[in-house]
Amino acid sequence: MSYHFFAMLSRMKYINRWGLMRNTRSENICEHSLDTAILAHALAVLRNKRFGGSVNPEKAALLAIFHDVTEILTGDLPTPVKYHSALIRDAYHDVEAVAQERLLALLPEDLRDEYTPLLRQEDCIDPELLRLVKAADKLSALIKCVEERAMGNAEFRQAEESIRRSIVEMHLPEADVFLEEFLPSYSLTLDEQER
């Protein structure tokens, strides 16, 4: 018997983000998920090293890799649309649940319990770890905005302000550290980053 789960996941590279915005460089959910995984790992390390935490950075990274896989089936619904109203948000949540089930059904029965927590994260994972992944997701979006603006694209200015504000409002000290210590480098050229 042939199973299609991993081939389906490989399609993440075909789903573009930021569909309502003019992009100087397109970004797909595969790229975004890798960025989010790197950032989630960093936030978990910061929590453990600087704020007395005991979260698993590798698990944070793994959750981030899988955090948007349902978009293979649903597409990337832009944030302003997804959160426009409670009705749309709830309906989209239902659509995501159906997509999670469809993806899990592409696995052999004996592997489903391993992947269920990765696809149904809100139901299965420690909320504090999910907060770090959510912060990493927002940081990835903020970095995209910073990079677009650095390339002269003013289209992302308001999104950058809104996303930065939403990160600050999360009240996560590790996210604040990232904003202060690491985010400024994303506006620099390669030569400036090597100094």
Backbone as CSV, one residue per row, in Angstrom:
resi,resn,N_x,N_y,N_z,CA_x,CA_y,CA_z,C_x,C_y,C_z
1,MET,0.835,-1.186,0.000,0.000,0.000,0.000,0.880,1.250,0.000
2,SER,0.446,2.270,-0.668,1.188,3.524,-0.774,0.506,4.598,0.073
3,TYR,1.317,5.379,0.784,0.800,6.446,1.641,1.324,7.788,1.135
4,HIS,0.499,8.789,1.208,0.782,10.058,0.537,1.143,11.217,1.475
5,PHE,1.236,10.977,2.782,1.431,12.047,3.757,2.668,12.896,3.447
6,PHE,3.806,12.273,3.287,5.047,13.034,3.115,5.111,13.719,1.756
7,ALA,4.577,13.089,0.744,4.503,13.747,-0.568,3.602,14.973,-0.480
8,MET,2.520,14.857,0.290,1.629,16.008,0.468,2.354,17.129,1.210
9,LEU,3.105,16.791,2.252,3.852,17.822,2.984,4.865,18.524,2.087
10,SER,5.411,17.813,1.140,6.399,18.426,0.243,5.775,19.524,-0.620
11,ARG,4.460,19.577,-0.663,3.760,20.606,-1.449,3.723,21.957,-0.731
12,MET,4.259,22.040,0.481,4.300,23.315,1.194,5.008,24.384,0.365
13,LYS,5.943,23.962,-0.455,6.714,24.922,-1.255,5.877,25.603,-2.330
14,TYR,4.682,25.072,-2.597,3.832,25.665,-3.630,2.801,26.654,-3.090
15,ILE,2.707,26.772,-1.773,1.697,27.645,-1.168,2.365,28.960,-0.766
16,ASN,2.042,30.014,-1.503,2.634,31.325,-1.217,1.876,32.053,-0.116
17,ARG,2.621,32.836,0.612,2.063,33.668,1.693,1.890,35.103,1.193
18,TRP,1.238,35.903,2.012,1.088,37.339,1.762,0.337,37.611,0.455
19,GLY,-0.737,36.881,0.233,-1.477,36.978,-1.018,-2.119,38.331,-1.295
20,LEU,-2.359,39.128,-0.260,-2.992,40.435,-0.465,-1.979,41.553,-0.668
21,MET,-0.698,41.218,-0.563,0.348,42.240,-0.595,1.222,42.088,-1.848
22,ARG,1.711,43.231,-2.330,2.711,43.215,-3.399,4.048,42.868,-2.743
23,ASN,4.667,41.817,-3.198,5.932,41.344,-2.626,7.084,41.632,-3.580
24,THR,8.225,42.039,-3.042,9.405,42.123,-3.890,10.025,40.737,-4.053
25,ARG,9.781,39.872,-3.078,10.232,38.481,-3.128,9.135,37.618,-2.515
26,SER,8.669,36.632,-3.250,7.601,35.779,-2.724,8.154,34.878,-1.615
27,GLU,7.249,34.457,-0.747,7.612,33.561,0.356,6.568,32.451,0.402
28,ASN,7.014,31.205,0.484,6.071,30.097,0.584,6.044,29.567,2.017
29,ILE,5.080,28.690,2.307,4.951,28.224,3.690,6.088,27.289,4.100
30,CYS,6.772,26.701,3.151,7.933,25.876,3.477,9.050,26.767,4.035
31,GLU,9.339,27.850,3.336,10.354,28.805,3.809,9.949,29.395,5.156
32,HIS,8.700,29.801,5.247,8.204,30.405,6.487,8.302,29.418,7.649
33,SER,7.980,28.160,7.399,8.027,27.169,8.474,9.451,26.931,8.961
34,LEU,10.416,26.926,8.052,11.810,26.792,8.478,12.233,28.000,9.307
35,ASP,11.909,29.199,8.832,12.236,30.404,9.604,11.596,30.349,10.989
36,THR,10.330,29.957,11.037,9.619,29.885,12.307,10.251,28.850,13.224
37,ALA,10.702,27.727,12.671,11.360,26.693,13.475,12.664,27.214,14.087
38,ILE,13.450,27.909,13.288,14.710,28.482,13.792,14.419,29.476,14.909
39,LEU,13.408,30.301,14.709,13.049,31.321,15.703,12.447,30.696,16.956
40,ALA,11.604,29.677,16.808,11.015,29.010,17.975,12.112,28.357,18.818
41,HIS,13.072,27.745,18.142,14.213,27.155,18.851,14.963,28.237,19.618
42,ALA,15.214,29.368,18.964,15.935,30.479,19.617,15.170,31.010,20.824
43,LEU,13.869,31.176,20.691,13.067,31.684,21.817,13.103,30.705,22.987
44,ALA,13.046,29.409,22.695,13.108,28.406,23.758,14.472,28.428,24.445
45,VAL,15.537,28.568,23.665,16.884,28.661,24.247,16.989,29.909,25.118
46,LEU,16.487,31.035,24.618,16.510,32.262,25.417,15.732,32.083,26.728
47,ARG,14.578,31.451,26.632,13.788,31.229,27.853,14.591,30.420,28.868
48,ASN,15.235,29.358,28.391,15.979,28.488,29.304,17.236,29.156,29.853
49,LYS,17.971,29.853,29.007,19.256,30.434,29.421,19.108,31.722,30.226
50,ARG,18.122,32.540,29.880,18.034,33.864,30.504,16.865,34.039,31.461
51,PHE,15.869,33.171,31.374,14.659,33.393,32.163,14.246,32.175,32.990
52,GLY,15.189,31.256,33.215,14.943,30.136,34.115,13.935,29.117,33.628
53,GLY,13.718,29.046,32.346,12.753,28.100,31.801,13.319,26.700,31.668
54,SER,12.451,25.787,31.322,12.880,24.404,31.098,12.078,23.793,29.946
55,VAL,11.953,24.562,28.870,11.235,24.059,27.700,12.217,23.354,26.762
56,ASN,11.680,22.540,25.883,12.495,21.762,24.958,12.618,22.528,23.636
57,PRO,13.793,23.102,23.339,13.968,23.863,22.097,13.731,23.026,20.831
58,GLU,14.136,21.757,20.865,13.942,20.905,19.698,12.457,20.654,19.441
59,LYS,11.690,20.484,20.492,10.247,20.289,20.330,9.603,21.561,19.799
60,ALA,10.058,22.714,20.277,9.541,23.989,19.766,9.803,24.094,18.266
61,ALA,10.995,23.726,17.846,11.341,23.783,16.422,10.478,22.818,15.612
62,LEU,10.283,21.616,16.128,9.479,20.627,15.423,8.026,21.095,15.272
63,LEU,7.472,21.647,16.340,6.104,22.171,16.270,5.999,23.280,15.229
64,ALA,7.013,24.116,15.176,7.009,25.218,14.204,7.064,24.696,12.772
65,ILE,7.793,23.632,12.548,7.862,23.049,11.202,6.465,22.649,10.733
66,PHE,5.667,22.134,11.649,4.347,21.616,11.298,3.215,22.629,11.501
67,HIS,3.505,23.828,12.000,2.422,24.718,12.433,1.484,25.182,11.320
68,ASP,1.915,25.185,10.081,1.070,25.646,8.971,0.787,24.577,7.916
69,VAL,1.030,23.307,8.223,0.889,22.282,7.184,-0.530,22.167,6.639
70,THR,-1.535,22.512,7.427,-2.905,22.416,6.901,-3.118,23.366,5.730
71,GLU,-2.285,24.393,5.619,-2.421,25.344,4.518,-2.126,24.703,3.157
72,ILE,-1.543,23.510,3.157,-1.392,22.753,1.913,-2.773,22.532,1.302
73,LEU,-3.750,22.277,2.156,-5.116,22.007,1.708,-6.006,23.249,1.733
74,THR,-5.763,24.153,2.679,-6.650,25.318,2.831,-6.143,26.552,2.101
75,GLY,-4.864,26.561,1.762,-4.241,27.781,1.267,-3.936,28.695,2.445
76,ASP,-3.217,29.759,2.180,-2.871,30.724,3.223,-3.932,31.809,3.228
77,LEU,-4.808,31.757,4.208,-5.813,32.797,4.351,-5.162,33.980,5.047
78,PRO,-5.121,35.146,4.421,-4.452,36.300,5.023,-5.023,36.651,6.401
79,THR,-4.155,37.055,7.306,-4.540,37.374,8.681,-5.696,38.364,8.762
80,PRO,-5.700,39.455,7.973,-6.831,40.380,8.094,-8.179,39.728,7.762
81,VAL,-8.157,38.728,6.918,-9.390,38.013,6.579,-9.702,36.998,7.672
82,LYS,-8.693,36.207,8.058,-8.869,35.122,9.020,-9.429,35.622,10.353
83,TYR,-8.991,36.806,10.780,-9.401,37.322,12.083,-10.351,38.511,11.982
84,HIS,-10.981,38.679,10.828,-11.894,39.800,10.625,-13.088,39.741,11.580
85,SER,-13.597,38.547,11.816,-14.735,38.402,12.721,-14.654,37.036,13.392
86,ALA,-15.389,36.893,14.494,-15.425,35.615,15.197,-16.015,34.528,14.298
87,LEU,-16.977,34.889,13.488,-17.615,33.927,12.596,-16.607,33.348,11.601
88,ILE,-15.820,34.224,10.967,-14.814,33.758,10.010,-13.722,32.964,10.724
89,ARG,-13.268,33.461,11.875,-12.216,32.769,12.632,-12.669,31.360,13.017
90,ASP,-13.893,31.228,13.515,-14.404,29.922,13.918,-14.588,28.990,12.716
91,ALA,-15.088,29.538,11.617,-15.263,28.728,10.406,-13.917,28.246,9.889
92,TYR,-12.913,29.132,9.914,-11.589,28.730,9.449,-11.006,27.656,10.371
93,HIS,-11.259,27.781,11.667,-10.793,26.770,12.618,-11.400,25.412,12.276
94,ASP,-12.669,25.393,11.904,-13.325,24.151,11.498,-12.702,23.591,10.217
95,VAL,-12.402,24.462,9.269,-11.765,24.036,8.022,-10.387,23.445,8.316
96,GLU,-9.639,24.069,9.221,-8.329,23.534,9.607,-8.455,22.147,10.237
97,ALA,-9.478,21.959,11.063,-9.682,20.652,11.702,-9.945,19.573,10.655
98,VAL,-10.723,19.886,9.647,-10.980,18.938,8.559,-9.672,18.644,7.812
99,ALA,-8.878,19.685,7.550,-7.596,19.494,6.860,-6.651,18.634,7.687
100,GLN,-6.639,18.832,9.010,-5.807,17.994,9.881,-6.196,16.524,9.736
101,GLU,-7.494,16.251,9.758,-7.969,14.870,9.630,-7.618,14.282,8.267
102,ARG,-7.764,15.083,7.221,-7.423,14.602,5.875,-5.938,14.251,5.786
103,LEU,-5.090,15.086,6.372,-3.654,14.806,6.330,-3.314,13.566,7.148
104,LEU,-3.878,13.449,8.344,-3.597,12.275,9.181,-4.054,10.990,8.509
105,ALA,-5.126,11.066,7.738,-5.632,9.885,7.039,-4.672,9.411,5.944
106,LEU,-3.698,10.237,5.573,-2.719,9.868,4.552,-1.553,9.057,5.122
107,LEU,-1.586,8.821,6.438,-0.549,8.041,7.114,-1.038,6.622,7.396
108,PRO,-0.115,5.670,7.501,-0.524,4.350,7.983,-1.038,4.479,9.427
109,GLU,-1.936,3.637,9.785,-2.576,3.684,11.106,-1.556,3.714,12.243
110,ASP,-0.484,2.932,12.142,0.473,2.827,13.247,1.343,4.068,13.427
111,LEU,1.314,5.017,12.485,2.104,6.248,12.625,1.265,7.455,13.040
112,ARG,-0.038,7.338,12.960,-0.906,8.497,13.201,-0.745,9.094,14.594
113,ASP,-0.570,8.239,15.603,-0.451,8.791,16.964,0.813,9.626,17.136
114,GLU,1.842,9.387,16.324,3.072,10.191,16.390,2.870,11.578,15.776
115,TYR,2.034,11.658,14.758,1.851,12.912,14.027,0.634,13.710,14.475
116,THR,-0.272,13.079,15.202,-1.461,13.792,15.671,-1.113,15.026,16.493
117,PRO,-0.205,14.947,17.467,0.111,16.158,18.236,0.767,17.256,17.394
118,LEU,1.441,16.876,16.321,2.087,17.862,15.458,1.067,18.600,14.596
119,LEU,-0.018,17.924,14.235,-1.044,18.547,13.409,-2.156,19.182,14.236
120,ARG,-2.469,18.600,15.382,-3.503,19.143,16.275,-2.840,19.797,17.484
121,GLN,-1.985,20.733,17.246,-1.160,21.308,18.300,-1.972,21.927,19.432
122,GLU,-3.026,22.637,19.120,-3.803,23.308,20.168,-4.433,22.315,21.132
123,ASP,-4.713,21.116,20.669,-5.358,20.103,21.504,-4.369,19.266,22.297
124,CYS,-3.118,19.233,21.868,-2.190,18.219,22.389,-0.920,18.756,23.052
125,ILE,-0.628,20.012,22.894,0.693,20.508,23.287,0.567,21.521,24.430
126,ASP,1.595,21.556,25.272,1.674,22.506,26.379,1.462,23.929,25.861
127,PRO,0.505,24.668,26.430,0.210,26.026,25.947,1.414,26.983,25.972
128,GLU,2.311,26.812,26.935,3.478,27.705,26.987,4.406,27.465,25.803
129,LEU,4.556,26.221,25.399,5.369,25.916,24.228,4.695,26.479,22.978
130,LEU,3.384,26.369,22.921,2.655,26.932,21.784,2.777,28.451,21.724
131,ARG,2.852,29.113,22.870,3.049,30.575,22.883,4.388,30.945,22.254
132,LEU,5.409,30.147,22.511,6.713,30.410,21.897,6.650,30.221,20.388
133,VAL,5.949,29.180,19.942,5.806,28.941,18.498,5.005,30.084,17.873
134,LYS,3.957,30.535,18.552,3.149,31.644,18.031,4.001,32.914,17.944
135,ALA,4.813,33.160,18.949,5.702,34.325,18.913,6.701,34.201,17.764
136,ALA,7.229,33.005,17.562,8.165,32.781,16.461,7.481,32.996,15.115
137,ASP,6.235,32.562,15.002,5.447,32.767,13.787,5.296,34.263,13.507
138,LYS,4.993,35.019,14.530,4.844,36.471,14.383,6.198,37.119,14.064
139,LEU,7.260,36.647,14.709,8.589,37.189,14.405,8.967,36.931,12.952
140,SER,8.646,35.753,12.447,8.925,35.451,11.046,8.182,36.429,10.135
141,ALA,6.935,36.704,10.457,6.157,37.668,9.668,6.754,39.070,9.778
142,LEU,7.180,39.439,10.978,7.802,40.754,11.170,9.086,40.871,10.356
143,ILE,9.881,39.828,10.357,11.132,39.827,9.590,10.836,39.990,8.100
144,LYS,9.804,39.324,7.615,9.407,39.497,6.210,9.075,40.966,5.945
145,CYS,8.352,41.588,6.839,8.000,43.006,6.681,9.243,43.891,6.672
146,VAL,10.155,43.633,7.589,11.402,44.403,7.674,12.196,44.252,6.375
147,GLU,12.295,43.033,5.882,13.053,42.789,4.651,12.396,43.461,3.447
148,GLU,11.072,43.382,3.366,10.370,44.040,2.264,10.577,45.552,2.312
149,ARG,10.452,46.126,3.492,10.646,47.571,3.634,12.077,47.961,3.282
150,ALA,13.049,47.126,3.669,14.455,47.404,3.355,14.695,47.385,1.842
151,MET,13.847,46.661,1.099,13.966,46.619,-0.359,13.119,47.711,-1.015
152,GLY,12.649,48.647,-0.203,11.912,49.778,-0.747,10.420,49.554,-0.918
153,ASN,9.896,48.482,-0.380,8.479,48.174,-0.529,7.709,48.710,0.673
154,ALA,7.059,49.845,0.499,6.289,50.467,1.584,4.989,49.726,1.870
155,GLU,4.622,48.793,1.020,3.388,48.015,1.178,3.316,47.318,2.542
156,PHE,4.467,46.996,3.119,4.512,46.224,4.359,4.657,47.096,5.614
157,ARG,4.653,48.420,5.462,4.883,49.309,6.600,3.847,49.128,7.708
158,GLN,2.577,49.176,7.354,1.539,49.041,8.378,1.520,47.641,8.984
159,ALA,1.729,46.627,8.163,1.793,45.257,8.681,2.935,45.137,9.673
160,GLU,4.072,45.751,9.355,5.221,45.709,10.267,4.868,46.324,11.614
161,GLU,4.238,47.473,11.610,3.858,48.133,12.862,2.878,47.281,13.668
162,SER,1.893,46.734,12.984,0.865,45.925,13.643,1.447,44.641,14.231
163,ILE,2.287,43.982,13.472,2.877,42.723,13.938,3.834,42.980,15.095
164,ARG,4.638,44.023,14.996,5.553,44.357,16.099,4.754,44.598,17.381
165,ARG,3.673,45.357,17.264,2.822,45.647,18.418,2.243,44.347,19.000
166,SER,1.803,43.433,18.129,1.218,42.174,18.611,2.252,41.315,19.340
167,ILE,3.498,41.396,18.916,4.567,40.649,19.607,4.814,41.252,20.987
168,VAL,4.909,42.553,21.052,5.123,43.229,22.343,3.981,42.906,23.296
169,GLU,2.765,42.885,22.765,1.580,42.619,23.595,1.511,41.177,24.089
170,MET,2.345,40.297,23.561,2.391,38.922,24.060,3.072,38.854,25.423
171,HIS,3.866,39.870,25.764,4.559,39.941,27.054,5.435,38.715,27.300
172,LEU,6.191,38.350,26.277,7.156,37.261,26.394,8.552,37.874,26.437
173,PRO,9.265,37.741,27.555,10.585,38.377,27.647,11.559,37.902,26.579
174,GLU,11.470,36.624,26.177,12.387,36.125,25.151,12.099,36.759,23.798
175,ALA,10.846,37.065,23.511,10.507,37.753,22.265,11.004,39.195,22.311
176,ASP,10.892,39.822,23.478,11.407,41.191,23.630,12.924,41.228,23.415
177,VAL,13.618,40.226,23.941,15.068,40.137,23.738,15.374,39.999,22.250
178,PHE,14.621,39.159,21.566,14.868,38.974,20.133,14.668,40.296,19.393
179,LEU,13.605,40.996,19.717,13.340,42.282,19.063,14.497,43.257,19.278
180,GLU,15.031,43.281,20.478,16.092,44.237,20.811,17.467,43.815,20.298
181,GLU,17.808,42.550,20.461,19.169,42.110,20.198,19.398,41.532,18.799
182,PHE,18.372,40.985,18.186,18.574,40.272,16.922,17.853,40.885,15.724
183,LEU,16.688,41.461,15.943,15.921,41.989,14.813,16.649,43.093,14.038
184,PRO,17.371,44.004,14.698,18.032,45.072,13.928,18.956,44.563,12.822
185,SER,19.529,43.396,12.978,20.449,42.853,11.972,19.765,42.556,10.649
186,TYR,18.459,42.336,10.667,17.738,42.009,9.434,17.643,43.194,8.480
187,SER,17.956,44.380,8.960,17.954,45.565,8.102,19.321,45.851,7.507
188,LEU,20.323,45.054,7.887,21.696,45.294,7.452,22.033,44.485,6.198
189,THR,23.016,44.953,5.479,23.539,44.193,4.337,24.428,43.070,4.860
190,LEU,24.797,42.152,3.990,25.679,41.043,4.360,27.003,41.572,4.908
191,ASP,27.583,42.572,4.229,28.849,43.131,4.708,28.706,43.737,6.099
192,GLU,27.593,44.411,6.337,27.372,45.018,7.656,27.156,43.960,8.725
193,GLN,26.559,42.839,8.372,26.307,41.763,9.342,27.589,41.043,9.723
194,GLU,28.591,41.064,8.857,29.833,40.339,9.143,30.789,41.130,10.022
195,ARG,30.492,42.365,10.301,31.389,43.180,11.145,31.200,42.880,12.596
